[in-house]
Amino acid sequence: MTPGEHAPDPRGARSPAEFLARLQALKDWSGLTYRELSARAEARGDVLPRSTVANMLSRATLPREELLTAFVRACGTGPAALEEWRTVRRELEGRRGYGDASDPGEAVPEAPDPDPHPVPEERHPDPEGLGPAHEQLPAPEEPPASGELPASEQPPAPEEPPAPEEPPASEQLPASGEPPVWPGAPADEPRNPGPGARFRIRRLLVPAVAVAALVFAGVSVVAFLRDGHTGHPPRTPTAPAAGDVRIRVVGTDFCLGERRGTRSGQVYQVPCAAAGVPLYALAEAGDGRWRIASDHPDYGAGCSGLPSGGRVPGAPYEDSECGDPTRIEEFSLEPHGTPVRGYRIVPAGSAPPGGCVTVVGDRAAAWSRLAQAPCAPDAAGQLFDFDRRD
């Protein structure tokens, strides 16, 4: 707190963002750290965790009134200034409908772009089999009539070739030129094909077998990837149990964690060797529900959850302070597959229902974020196991 300098005045704020900027200025004016603010609030009988302050100042939404009260009092302002902060907050919330029910920083997923390379319409073959007009051969010119030349100059009439002898009816081929299809009745024995026919059959059979082998291999790869494997051998997932855990994305070498140095609390998939921030633990909440507790080296204890009751499409899965009534902080950890391939993290009481915590974006890349998305039938990007952490 700078001697002689007045505390920031909230009455000039015209939006939640300006209001939060003045709250940040109030903290700077107080000269207190997050830990010192938490200690001063506790001495006054208020609850103000360090992570609560950090998350409040990093958002663009109005804080709850009880949180604002605890923060402003901890900064060292008097009752009159506290009432001014409360009044401005109520005016902003009523004027624009702002509040902590939604977070404008979360974007609604856009619909996918249409296919930029549409498949052209199939061309119909020429029904007459003549091809394009420019490829047709011109009709041969007719020779002049025999009466137009003297008899001595007329060319001799060409001799007609003798008509070929027709084979017996039993050896005639159909008009298509292909050997007849023989019925399979026992009384009708097919002819033994000659060497040329056997060669044609063998020449067609080899590529057919090769194509079948490629199709089988492709189906196997698709099934392998669909089962959640990305080049890693399948492993038996660890069932959830109370205690310290490392939350692993099934079929990958990624675990859940945050990006150190940021205050958003956004949870990402990171290489398990670097997934030490924060440390996670499972705690039973009753009725088959679980809390996922987080312990951050900078912001202290917290809980994983979804903001705004999961009402925002694509709501981020993030770590924040525990006990916020606007957040979903309890989950059902549901097994998936027979045998069990992993566990879904399903928000309890989410609006709308049917959502799962999901790795969105490039699921094969580090630092892809986690958010709420509809539960998929194949559970792609939605299966986790809970390794015990020593």
Backbone torsions as a table, in degrees:
resi	resn	phi	psi	omega
1	MET	NA	122.2	-177.7
2	THR	-82.6	125.3	-179.4
3	PRO	-59.9	134.3	177.1
4	GLY	82.3	-9.5	-179.5
5	GLU	-92.7	129.7	-178.2
6	HIS	-74.9	150.0	177.1
7	ALA	-67.1	149.5	178.0
8	PRO	-56.1	142.1	-178.0
9	ASP	-100.2	123.9	-178.0
10	PRO	-77.4	-10.7	-168.9
11	ARG	-70.2	-12.9	177.3
12	GLY	-88.7	-3.1	-177.5
13	ALA	-72.4	131.3	-179.4
14	ARG	-113.2	-1.1	180.0
15	SER	-154.0	163.8	176.7
16	PRO	-58.2	-36.5	-179.6
17	ALA	-63.2	-41.9	177.9
18	GLU	-67.5	-36.1	178.1
19	PHE	-62.8	-44.4	179.3
20	LEU	-67.0	-34.4	177.5
21	ALA	-64.1	-35.9	178.2
22	ARG	-74.3	-30.4	173.5
23	LEU	-65.6	-40.4	175.6
24	GLN	-61.6	-40.1	177.6
25	ALA	-65.0	-33.8	177.6
26	LEU	-65.9	-40.8	177.3
27	LYS	-63.8	-43.7	178.4
28	ASP	-61.6	-38.4	178.7
29	TRP	-63.6	-36.7	-178.6
30	SER	-69.4	-28.1	-178.7
31	GLY	72.2	15.5	-176.1
32	LEU	-100.8	148.1	174.6
33	THR	-83.2	171.1	177.2
34	TYR	-59.2	-43.1	-178.9
35	ARG	-63.5	-41.0	-179.8
36	GLU	-68.9	-37.4	176.3
37	LEU	-63.0	-42.7	179.0
38	SER	-62.1	-41.5	-179.7
39	ALA	-66.4	-40.8	-179.9
40	ARG	-66.9	-38.9	178.2
41	ALA	-64.4	-42.7	179.0
42	GLU	-61.6	-36.6	178.6
43	ALA	-65.7	-27.6	178.5
44	ARG	-88.7	-2.2	-178.2
45	GLY	90.4	8.8	178.3
46	ASP	-95.9	162.1	177.0
47	VAL	-111.7	117.3	-177.0
48	LEU	-147.7	78.9	178.8
49	PRO	-61.6	153.6	179.7
50	ARG	-58.4	-45.0	-178.7
51	SER	-64.7	-27.8	178.6
52	THR	-63.9	-46.1	-179.6
53	VAL	-63.7	-45.4	-178.3
54	ALA	-61.0	-43.5	-180.0
55	ASN	-70.0	-37.5	179.6
56	MET	-61.1	-45.4	-176.6
57	LEU	-75.8	-15.9	-179.5
58	SER	-91.9	-7.2	-178.3
59	ARG	-95.3	172.4	176.9
60	ALA	-116.8	21.4	179.7
61	THR	-116.4	155.8	-178.6
62	LEU	-67.9	136.0	177.3
63	PRO	-73.9	161.1	173.6
64	ARG	-63.1	152.8	-175.1
65	GLU	-64.9	-38.4	179.9
66	GLU	-68.4	-32.9	176.1
67	LEU	-69.2	-42.5	177.3
68	LEU	-59.7	-43.3	-179.1
69	THR	-60.5	-47.1	-178.9
70	ALA	-63.5	-39.6	-177.6
71	PHE	-68.8	-48.2	-177.0
72	VAL	-64.2	-40.7	178.1
73	ARG	-64.1	-39.3	179.9
74	ALA	-67.3	-27.8	179.2
75	CYS	-72.6	-14.6	174.4
76	GLY	101.5	18.3	177.2
77	THR	-84.9	164.4	179.6
78	GLY	-87.8	177.6	-179.0
79	PRO	-60.6	-37.1	-178.1
80	ALA	-65.9	-44.2	178.4
81	ALA	-65.0	-38.0	178.0
82	LEU	-60.1	-41.4	-179.7
83	GLU	-66.7	-33.8	176.8
84	GLU	-64.2	-43.8	177.9
85	TRP	-60.7	-42.5	179.6
86	ARG	-64.3	-43.1	-177.7
87	THR	-63.2	-45.6	179.6
88	VAL	-62.8	-39.4	178.5
89	ARG	-61.2	-45.4	-179.8
90	ARG	-63.2	-39.6	180.0
91	GLU	-64.6	-43.2	179.0
92	LEU	-65.3	-40.0	-179.6
93	GLU	-66.5	-39.5	-178.9
94	GLY	-78.0	-33.0	-175.1
95	ARG	-71.2	-43.8	-174.5
96	ARG	-114.6	1.3	-177.9
97	GLY	74.0	18.5	178.9
98	TYR	-74.9	160.5	177.2
99	GLY	171.6	-167.9	-179.4
100	ASP	-99.4	22.4	177.7
101	ALA	-85.1	-15.9	178.9
102	SER	-146.8	160.6	-177.6
103	ASP	-126.0	106.6	-177.5
104	PRO	-65.0	-12.1	179.4
105	GLY	-74.7	-12.7	-178.7
106	GLU	-94.6	120.4	-177.5
107	ALA	-90.1	142.5	175.5
108	VAL	-74.7	132.2	-179.5
109	PRO	-58.3	134.8	-180.0
110	GLU	-80.8	153.0	176.9
111	ALA	-68.5	145.4	-179.3
112	PRO	-64.2	145.2	177.8
113	ASP	-65.0	149.4	175.6
114	PRO	-64.4	159.6	-177.5
115	ASP	-62.3	116.3	-178.8
116	PRO	-72.2	-8.7	-179.0
117	HIS	-125.9	76.0	-178.8
118	PRO	-66.0	149.9	179.6
119	VAL	-75.7	124.9	-179.5
120	PRO	-65.7	154.6	-179.8
121	GLU	-66.7	146.7	-179.1
122	GLU	-68.6	132.9	177.8
123	ARG	-81.7	134.4	-180.0
124	HIS	-84.0	136.3	179.0
125	PRO	-66.4	156.5	178.5
126	ASP	-64.3	115.4	-176.2
127	PRO	-61.7	-23.2	-179.1
128	GLU	-92.0	-9.6	-179.8
129	GLY	70.7	24.2	-175.4
130	LEU	-96.1	-17.7	-178.3
131	GLY	80.0	-177.7	179.3
132	PRO	-62.6	158.4	-175.3
133	ALA	-63.2	-35.2	-176.2
134	HIS	-74.9	-8.6	179.0
135	GLU	-98.5	-7.8	-178.2
136	GLN	-74.5	140.3	179.7
137	LEU	-78.5	140.3	178.0
138	PRO	-68.0	150.4	179.4
139	ALA	-68.0	138.3	-179.9
140	PRO	-65.5	144.3	179.8
141	GLU	-68.7	140.9	179.4
142	GLU	-77.5	137.1	176.6
143	PRO	-67.9	153.7	178.8
144	PRO	-61.9	152.4	-180.0
145	ALA	-60.5	149.3	-175.8
146	SER	-63.5	-23.6	-179.1
147	GLY	-74.8	-13.2	-175.3
148	GLU	-81.8	-15.5	179.1
149	LEU	-115.6	152.9	174.7
150	PRO	-62.7	153.4	-177.1
151	ALA	-59.1	-32.2	-178.5
152	SER	-71.6	-23.5	-177.6
153	GLU	-97.4	-7.9	-179.4
154	GLN	-70.6	135.6	177.8
155	PRO	-68.7	150.2	179.6
156	PRO	-66.0	144.6	-180.0
157	ALA	-66.8	132.3	179.2
158	PRO	-65.0	144.8	179.2
159	GLU	-79.6	136.8	177.7
160	GLU	-77.6	133.3	178.0
161	PRO	-66.0	149.9	-179.2
162	PRO	-66.8	142.9	179.5
163	ALA	-66.9	133.4	178.7
164	PRO	-67.4	149.6	179.1
165	GLU	-72.4	134.6	178.9
166	GLU	-76.2	135.6	177.0
167	PRO	-69.4	164.8	177.2
168	PRO	-58.7	156.0	-177.1
169	ALA	-57.5	-31.8	-177.3
170	SER	-71.3	-17.7	-177.6
171	GLU	-109.4	1.0	-179.0
172	GLN	-70.9	143.8	175.9
173	LEU	-95.8	155.2	175.2
174	PRO	-68.7	171.2	-174.8
175	ALA	-60.4	-27.7	-178.0
176	SER	-72.3	-13.7	-179.3
177	GLY	85.5	-3.8	-179.2
178	GLU	-93.3	150.2	178.2
179	PRO	-63.6	150.6	-176.8
180	PRO	-66.2	151.7	175.6
181	VAL	-85.9	123.5	-174.7
182	TRP	-91.8	134.2	176.0
183	PRO	-65.4	159.2	-175.1
184	GLY	-93.5	14.0	179.2
185	ALA	-67.7	146.2	-177.4
186	PRO	-58.7	-30.4	-176.3
187	ALA	-72.8	-19.7	-176.8
188	ASP	-105.1	97.7	179.6
189	GLU	-86.3	129.3	178.4
190	PRO	-70.9	157.4	178.1
191	ARG	-73.1	153.6	175.9
192	ASN	-78.0	115.9	-176.0
193	PRO	-67.0	149.3	179.1
194	GLY	-75.8	-178.8	-179.0
195	PRO	-60.8	-38.1	-180.0
196	GLY	-63.4	-41.4	180.0
197	ALA	-65.9	-41.1	179.5
198	ARG	-63.4	-36.4	178.9
199	PHE	-65.4	-41.7	179.1
200	ARG	-63.1	-40.7	179.8
201	ILE	-63.2	-43.2	-179.2
202	ARG	-66.3	-37.8	-179.6
203	ARG	-66.8	-33.7	177.4
204	LEU	-79.3	-30.7	-175.7
205	LEU	-71.7	-36.4	-176.7
206	VAL	-62.1	-52.5	178.4
207	PRO	-64.6	-30.9	178.5
208	ALA	-63.8	-42.3	177.7
209	VAL	-64.6	-39.6	179.8
210	ALA	-63.8	-43.7	178.7
211	VAL	-62.5	-42.4	179.5
212	ALA	-61.6	-38.8	178.7
213	ALA	-65.3	-41.1	178.7
214	LEU	-65.1	-41.8	178.2
215	VAL	-61.4	-43.6	-179.9
216	PHE	-62.1	-42.6	179.5
217	ALA	-64.2	-41.3	179.2
218	GLY	-63.7	-42.7	178.5
219	VAL	-62.3	-38.6	179.4
220	SER	-64.7	-42.5	179.8
221	VAL	-64.8	-44.1	179.4
222	VAL	-60.9	-43.9	178.9
223	ALA	-63.7	-37.4	-179.9
224	PHE	-65.2	-44.6	179.4
225	LEU	-70.4	-35.7	-179.1
226	ARG	-65.0	-27.6	179.0
227	ASP	-79.0	7.3	174.8
228	GLY	92.3	14.3	-178.9
229	HIS	-100.0	136.0	178.5
230	THR	-130.0	52.3	179.4
231	GLY	90.3	3.0	179.5
232	HIS	-109.0	140.6	179.8
233	PRO	-64.7	144.1	179.7
234	PRO	-62.1	145.1	179.3
235	ARG	-133.5	152.1	179.4
236	THR	-74.3	119.2	-177.5
237	PRO	-67.4	150.4	178.6
238	THR	-88.1	125.2	-179.2
239	ALA	-69.1	149.5	179.0
240	PRO	-65.3	139.0	176.7
241	ALA	-150.7	148.9	-177.9
242	ALA	-61.0	137.8	178.8
243	GLY	131.2	-175.9	-178.0
244	ASP	-71.2	133.8	-176.9
245	VAL	-139.1	161.0	165.7
246	ARG	-116.5	122.0	-173.8
247	ILE	-91.9	113.4	-175.0
248	ARG	-105.8	140.9	173.9
249	VAL	-80.7	122.1	-173.4
250	VAL	-60.0	136.4	176.1
251	GLY	80.9	9.0	-179.0
252	THR	-135.7	177.2	171.9
253	ASP	-103.6	27.0	-179.0
254	PHE	-105.7	145.6	173.8
255	CYS	-128.3	166.1	-177.5
256	LEU	-82.4	142.1	178.6
257	GLY	-171.1	178.3	178.5
258	GLU	-112.5	166.1	174.8
259	ARG	-90.0	116.1	-176.9
260	ARG	-63.1	138.2	178.7
261	GLY	96.6	-4.6	175.8
262	THR	-109.6	159.2	-177.0
263	ARG	-113.3	7.4	-175.6
264	SER	-72.9	-27.9	-175.0
265	GLY	79.7	0.9	-179.5
266	GLN	-58.7	134.7	180.0
267	VAL	-97.9	136.2	-179.5
268	TYR	-124.9	168.4	165.6
269	GLN	-93.9	125.8	-176.5
270	VAL	-130.4	158.4	175.7
271	PRO	-54.4	134.4	-173.9
272	CYS	-57.7	-30.5	179.4
273	ALA	-66.1	-21.2	-178.6
274	ALA	-111.6	14.7	-173.3
275	ALA	-96.6	50.6	-179.6
276	GLY	-98.2	1.5	-178.8
277	VAL	-129.8	118.0	-10.1
278	PRO	-82.8	179.3	171.6
279	LEU	-90.2	137.8	-176.0
280	TYR	-110.4	155.3	175.6
281	ALA	-148.8	147.4	176.5
282	LEU	-99.0	138.9	176.8
283	ALA	-134.8	130.4	179.9
284	GLU	-71.4	135.7	-179.6
285	ALA	-111.7	5.3	-179.7
286	GLY	89.6	155.0	179.5
287	ASP	57.7	34.2	177.8
288	GLY	75.0	11.9	-179.3
289	ARG	-102.4	158.6	-176.5
290	TRP	-133.1	149.5	166.8
291	ARG	-106.3	141.4	176.7
292	ILE	-108.7	99.9	-176.8
293	ALA	-82.8	145.0	179.2
294	SER	-124.0	143.7	178.4
295	ASP	-125.7	103.1	-175.0
296	HIS	-97.9	136.0	-178.2
297	PRO	-65.5	-22.7	-179.0
298	ASP	-100.5	-36.6	-171.6
299	TYR	-111.3	-0.5	174.9
300	GLY	79.7	-154.9	-175.0
301	ALA	-72.5	148.0	178.1
302	GLY	-161.4	-170.9	180.0
303	CYS	-138.0	142.6	172.4
304	SER	-76.6	146.3	-179.4
305	GLY	-177.0	-173.9	178.9
306	LEU	-119.3	132.9	179.1
307	PRO	-75.2	160.8	172.2
308	SER	57.8	32.6	177.1
309	GLY	63.2	18.2	-179.2
310	GLY	73.4	12.5	-177.3
311	ARG	-76.3	-23.2	-178.7
312	VAL	-80.9	124.7	178.1
313	PRO	-57.8	133.9	-179.3
314	GLY	69.2	29.7	-178.4
315	ALA	-57.0	135.5	-177.0
316	PRO	-70.1	145.6	171.2
317	TYR	-90.4	118.0	-169.3
318	GLU	-144.6	160.4	174.6
319	ASP	-97.5	136.0	178.3
320	SER	-154.9	-172.4	179.5
321	GLU	-67.1	150.3	179.6
322	CYS	-82.1	153.4	173.2
323	GLY	89.6	6.9	177.6
324	ASP	-75.4	116.8	-176.2
325	PRO	-67.8	-15.4	179.8
326	THR	-85.5	-8.1	-177.1
327	ARG	-103.6	155.6	169.8
328	ILE	-94.3	119.1	-176.9
329	GLU	-123.8	7.1	177.2
330	GLU	-121.1	142.6	-174.0
331	PHE	-137.3	152.2	166.6
332	SER	-96.8	130.6	179.0
333	LEU	-103.0	93.6	-167.7
334	GLU	-97.8	127.9	176.8
335	PRO	-68.4	149.6	-179.2
336	HIS	-136.9	133.7	175.5
337	GLY	97.0	158.9	176.9
338	THR	-133.7	105.2	-0.4
339	PRO	-68.4	169.9	-174.8
340	VAL	-62.7	124.9	177.9
341	ARG	-95.3	-21.0	-177.8
342	GLY	170.6	-173.1	-175.6
343	TYR	-127.3	132.6	174.1
344	ARG	-83.6	144.7	173.6
345	ILE	-101.4	101.8	-172.8
346	VAL	-106.4	118.3	179.1
347	PRO	-60.9	131.6	-179.8
348	ALA	-85.3	121.5	178.2
349	GLY	78.4	23.5	-179.7
350	SER	-71.9	148.4	176.4
351	ALA	-122.6	115.8	-0.3
352	PRO	-78.1	163.0	179.0
353	PRO	-75.2	177.0	176.8
354	GLY	84.2	18.4	179.6
355	GLY	-101.9	154.1	176.8
356	CYS	-133.6	149.3	171.2
357	VAL	-68.4	126.8	-167.9
358	THR	-136.2	142.3	169.5
359	VAL	-78.0	116.3	-178.2
360	VAL	-106.3	159.4	-175.9
361	GLY	86.0	-146.6	-179.0
362	ASP	-80.4	106.2	-175.6
363	ARG	-73.6	-9.9	178.1
364	ALA	-96.8	2.1	-174.9
365	ALA	-113.0	146.5	174.3
366	ALA	-68.3	153.2	177.9
367	TRP	68.5	21.6	166.7
368	SER	-76.6	133.8	-172.0
369	ARG	-82.3	166.1	177.3
370	LEU	-111.1	142.4	-178.8
371	ALA	-154.4	171.5	175.6
372	GLN	-80.7	133.9	177.6
373	ALA	-146.8	160.4	178.7
374	PRO	-59.1	138.9	177.3
375	CYS	-63.8	125.3	-177.1
376	ALA	-92.1	148.0	178.7
377	PRO	-58.6	-36.1	179.7
378	ASP	-90.5	-1.4	177.4
379	ALA	57.3	30.9	-179.8
380	ALA	-64.6	126.4	-179.6
381	GLY	71.5	14.4	-174.5
382	GLN	-126.5	12.4	-177.9
383	LEU	-113.0	136.8	-177.2
384	PHE	-137.6	155.4	167.3
385	ASP	-129.6	165.3	-166.5
386	PHE	-123.2	84.9	179.3
387	ASP	-66.9	137.3	175.7
388	ARG	-67.7	133.5	180.0
389	ARG	-105.6	124.1	-178.6
390	ASP	-76.4	NA	NA
